[in-house]
């Protein structure tokens, strides 16, 4: 830009200094002409709270609420003087750096998108940031169509036409977002003048952060709060690398950057569950005592092998909502994984299914426990698992090496799981996945065994002669231990 477009003999940021001065002057002129306030943000001030105050006083269809100014750290381009070692002559050299510079926030209201802001850095290369809220877009479209709805903070509580609302949400695409940007760039002060834009120096949109949320409104909020507290208790290990890679369907090894953890954060009396993956995360919380909000925030699209350009929004939407749904499905089934007595008894003995003998899956049997624990490790893998995949996990759970378990042995295990309807084969592949029935069965077997049966067997078992006072006391001690574990598990003994 500096040598070609601005015609400088040497590349130097001195040539763009007049642009910076003109840009700031245009902003000040715009504030005066439009009669909007220029607000200097103080340190740690919540911009959202201030914006809400301006929104309450705003009664037009669209326009600028106010302009904010803040000093923030930014990537900038500087010119430094270097010296040629051979000739001793000095010359300018352009380098990347960072500096605390003024940023200008234009908080606006659009008739199609509602509240949004556009932020400009006042220093070359004049990076800009557009922030929109899809929930506000949906509310604006509902109003324009005359569809009655009840608002929820950053969401919709109820709607007269849910199908229309879903179509509105699905219709928010990259082209509409790009049109919003072009529309307001034409109205607001711009760091590049017409000469610059005619030469091709225009803003392009890329994705800095994308958030995809599912809000499930509860018909019994109190029961929903109890459900979510149990969800937190049951999923404290979901942030482990082995679990996270299943939710996001991404391989994790020792070189994978980022922290992998589960955090339970309590703000006031409302807990929230956070699961981190590289620079992205899933957050789940009970919203306003009325709904369960599950949201995936992608802070770096390359965490999932996706480019940053706005045209990649559909793929990011697929990834984000798929992660939300996988988490919700496992939580739903794990919360109610009980089997009927008749079905449970069918699993305890061999039986004929469609003319084939289905071996039993006896509760407490080491092989049955190991294979059901192993299939649970693939519950979030959309592409399913193979004989080899399952054999690796099955062997570890039995305390063996993978080469000690033959493929034929795993074929036997896969066959009995399939005949009992616990897994199904993916069409035209040699891969399998858990059925809903299989997930409920695996959760019941593994959780009851590991959380109730095994701990309850830890207290001393009556070993004194039958009928003696010592035997009676040991029996009561064991009974009390079982009752205690049942109470902790919230089941009736």
N, C-alpha and C positions, 0 to 999 in steps of 0.2 A: 504493500500500500504506500509506504513512505517514498520509495524511489520511483515506482511506476506511476501510481495515481497522483501523488503530491509533487512529483518531479524533483525530489531532493537528490543531490549529488551523492550523499552518503545517507544510509539508513539511520535516522535519529528521531527520538520521540519529541524533540523540540518542535517539529513541524505540526504535531497534533495538540500542542499546548493551546493555541488559539481556539481549537474546537472545544476543548474543555471549558475555557472561559465563556465561549458563546453558548454552550449547553446550559451551564449554570445560570447565565443571564436570561436565557429563554425560560427556564423554570421559574425564576423570580418574576418575570413579566407575566407568565401564565397565571401564577398565583394572584397577582394584582388584578389582572383583567377578568378572571373568572370569580374573583371575590371568595376564594377558598382560603382556609387557614394553613399556614406553614407551621407544623409542630416539630419541635426538636425533642426526640425521644430521649428520656433519661435512662440511665443504666438500670437494667433488670425491670424496666417498665413493660407490662403486658400490653402488647399492641392490640390484641383481640378485645380486651376490656375497653380500651379507648375507642376502638372502631364501633363497638356496640352502642356507645353513647352517641356517636355521630349518626348511626343508623336510625336510632329512635327519633331523631329530629329531621330525618330526610324524608321528603314526601313526593319527590319526582320519580318518573319511571326509570330514568338512568342519569348518571352524571358522576362528578368527582366529589367524594365526601371530604377529603382533606389530603394534604401532601405532608408526608413525614420525612424527617432528616435524621440520620444516625451515622456515627463514625463506626465503621466495621472493617475487619481485616479482609483484604481482597487480593486476588492474583492480578498483578499489574506488569506492565512492560516498562523497563527503565533503560536509559542510555548511560553507559559508563565509558570513561576514557581509558584506552589501553595504549601501550607503547610497543612499537616494533623493536624487537631485540637487535635486529641487524642494523637498522638505520637510525634508531633513536627517535623516530617521528611518532607523534601521538595520533590516534584515530578514534572515532566513536564506535561503540559496539552495543547492540541491543541485546538485553538479557531479560529473562523472566525473574520475577521476584514477588514479594508480598509487602503490603503496606496498609496502614490504617487510613482510610480515605472516606469521604462523605458518600453516603448512599441516599438516594431519594426514593421514597415509597409513594406511589400514587394509589390511594385507596378509592375504589370506584364501585358503582353499581351498574350492571348491565341488565337490560330488560329481558334477556334470554338466559343469562347465567347468574344473575343476582350479584352479591358482593364478591369482589376479587381484588387482588392488588398486583401491580406491576412495579418492580424495583429495578432501578438503574444504578450502576456504579458510575461515579462522575469522573473516573480516571480511565485512560486508554488501557485495554481495548473496549471499555464501556459494556462489560457483561451485564446482562439483564435477567430477571427471574419473574416468571408469570406463575401465580398461585391461584387456582380455582378450586371450588368445592362442588363435587358432583351432586351432593344432596341438595344444595341450593339451586343448582340447575334444574333438578327434578321438580322442586317446589314451584319454580317460576313457570315451568311448562304445564304443571297441573293447573295453576291459576289461569294461564292463557287459554286453556281448553275448558275452563269452567268445571273442573272435576273437584268435588269436595274432598278435603283431607284434613287430618289432624296432625299437626307438626310435632316432631320430637326433636330435641336438641341434636343437630347434625344428623337428622334422619326423618322418617315418616312413621308416625304411630299407627294410623289407620287411613284407608283410602276407599272412596266409593267405587273405584274401578281399578283393582289391583293389576289386572292384565295390561291396562293402559299405562300404568306406572312402570311396569316392567319393560314395556316397549320403549318408553321414554329413556329409561336407564340404559338399555341396550343400544339406543340410538346415539348416545354421546360418543362420538368418534374423533379421530385425529383431525379430520377436515373441519369440523365445527370449532374445535379448539383453535386451529390455525386461523380461521376467519375471525374469531374473537380477537386474537392478537393483532392481526392486520388492521382491524377496525379501530382499535384504540391507539395503535402506533400512529395512525393518521391524525388522531385528535390531540395527542399529548406531545410535549416537547421531545425532540428526538436528537440524539447526539450526532447522527449522520444527516447531512443536508441533502438536498435534491441531487446535487452533483455527485456526492458519494453513492447514493442509492442507484442513480442511473448507471454508475460504473459497476454495480453488482454487490456493493457492501450493504447487505441486508441481514436482519436477524433471522436465524433458523431455529426451529424448536427441537429440543432434545429433552429427555426425561431425566430430571434430577431425582425426583422421588415420586412414587406412585403408591396409593393406598387403596386396597380393595376390601370392602367391609360387607358382612352379612348381619343384618339386625333381625332377630327373631323376637317378636312381641309375644309376651306370655299372658295367657288368659288367667293364670293364677300366680301373680307376682311373688307371693310369699313362698309358694312351693318352688318357684323358679330360683329364688335366692338359696334355698336349701339345696336344690339340685346343683347349683354352681359351686357351692362350698364343697360338696362331695366330689365334683369334677376336679377341683383344685387338689384335694387330698389324693385322688386316684392317679393324677398325672404329674406328680412332682418330678418324675424321672424323664419326662418327655423331652427335656432339653439336652439329654446325652447325645453325643454324635451319632450313635447307632439308631436312635429314635428320630433325630432331626433329618437324617438322610432319607428316612422312609417317608416322612411328611412331604418333603420337597422333591423327592425322587432324584436326589443328587448324591454322587459318591463323595465321601469324606475320608481323608487320610491324614497322616501326621503333618503334611505340608499345607493342608487347607487352612487359610488364614481365618482369624476371628475367634471369638469365644462361643462355646456351645454350652448353654446353661438354661435352667428354668428359674425364673424369679417370680415370687409372689409379693406384690407391692400392695400395701394397704394405705389408702388415702381416706382419712376419716374412718368410716366403718365399711367402706366399699373395697373389697379385695380385687385385684386383677392378676391375671396369669400372663407371663411374658416368656416367649421362647425365642432365643436368638439363633440365627444362622448367618454366618459371615457378617455382612453389613445390613442384613434384612432381619425382620422379626415378625412373629405372630403375637398379637395381644388379644386377650379375651377378658371381658368384664361385664358386670351387671349394670346396665345403663338406666339411670333415673328410677331404679326400682321397678321397671316395667318391661325391660327387654334384655336379651343376651346379645351382646355385640362381639363378633369375631372379626378381626381385621388383620390382613397381611400387609405389611409395609415394606416395599422394595426400595432400598436406598441406593442400590447399585445394580443396574440391569444385568451387568456382566457376571453377577453371582449365579445367573441361570443361563449363561451363554447367549444372551440376547443383546442386540445393539441398543444404543441410547436414543436413536432418532424416534420422533413421535410416531412414525409409521409402524413401530413395533408395539404400539399400545394394545392391539387385539391379542397378541401372544402373551404379553404381561398380564392382561386381564384373565386369560385362561389359566395361567400359572397361579395367580393370586387367589382366584375363586376355587380352584381345585384344591389348594392347600387348606383353605377355610373349610371346605366340605369334608375333606378327609379327616380333619381334626374333629369336626362335629359328629360325623358318623361313628367314629370309634368311641366318643364320649357318650353318645346316645345308647349304643349297644352295651357298653361296659356298665352303664348305670342300671340297666335292666337285662341281666344276662341269665336269669334263672330259666331252667328247663322244667317242663312238666314231668311228673313222676313217671308216667308211662313211657315217655320218650327217653328219660334217663335209664329206665330199666332195659329198654331195647338195646342201649349201648353196652350193657353189662354182659351180654351173652351173644354168641354167634347166631346169625339168622340168614335166611334166604331172601335175597332182594333181586327181583327180575331174573330169577333162575340162577343167580350166582351166590356163593357162600361169602358172606361178609363177616370177617373175624371180629371178635368183641373188642371194645375199647374200655377196659375195666378201669374204674376210678381208682387211683392210687398205684396202678401198675407203672413201673419205672419207664417202660417203653412208651406207653400211652401218654404219660406226663411229658416225656421228652419231645415226642413228635408234635404234641399240641402246643408246647412252649415254642418249638421251632417255627411252626407256621405263623404264630403271632408276630414274629419278627418281620414278616413280609406283608403285614396287613395294609401298610400305606403305599406299597409299591404297585403303581398302576399297571405295570407290564407283567405282574405275576412273578412266579418263581419256577425253577426247573428242578429236576431230580438232583442235580449236582449242587444247586444252591441250598436245598433243604438238607442234603447229606452233610454239608459243612457244619451247619448249626446243630443238627441232630447228634452228630458225633461228639461235639463239645459238651452237650448237655448230659451225655452218657459217660463222660470222662474218657473218651477214646479219641484216636486220630481218625481223620476222614478216610484214610486208606484202609482202616479196619472195618469200615462199613461198606459192603458191596453194593453196586448199583441195583442188583436183584433184591437185596434187603430193603432198599428205599422204594423200589417198585411195589413191594408188598405193602409198605406203609402207605404209599400214595393210593394204592388200590382200595384198601379198607377205608381210608378217609373219603375217597370218592364214592364208594358204594353206600356209605352212611349219609351221603349228601353234605359232607362238611367242606369239600373242595369241589371245584369244577375245572374242567380243562378248557383253556382258551381255544377258540376255533382255529384250525389249521396251524397249530403250534404244538410244541411239547412243553408248554408252560401251564401253570395252574394258579388259581387264586381261591381265597377263602370265600365261602358263601356266608350270608348273614347267619344261617343256622350254625355253620362252622365256627364263626366268630363267637357267638353266644356260648357254644359248647366249650371252646378252648378257654374262654375267660372264666367260665364256671369251674372247670376242672383245675386250672392252674391257680386261680385266686383262692378258692376254698382250700385247696391242698397246702399252698404256701403260707396263707395268712391265718388259717384256723386249725387245720388238722396237725400240721407239723409243729407249730408253736404249742398247741395243747398237749402234745405228747412229750414235751420237754420236762414237765414236773414228774416227780417220782411216781412210778406205777406200783400199785400194791404188790409187794413181794413177800410180805409176812404171811405166816400160815393163815389159811382161810378161817374166819370166825374169831380171830384174835383181835383184841382192842387195837393193836398197832395196824392191822390190815384195814380196819374200819376207818381209822384216822387218815391213813394214806389215801383211801378211796375218796373221802370227803375233800381232801386237798386237791386231788385230780379233778373232781367234779367242779369245785370252785374255780379252778384254772380254766376249764372249758367254758363255764358260764361267763367268766370275765372276758375271754376272747370273743364270745358271741355278742356280748354287750358292746364291745369296741367295734364289731363289724355291723352293728345295728340289725341283728337278726334274732329271732326267737329261738331259745335253746329247746 
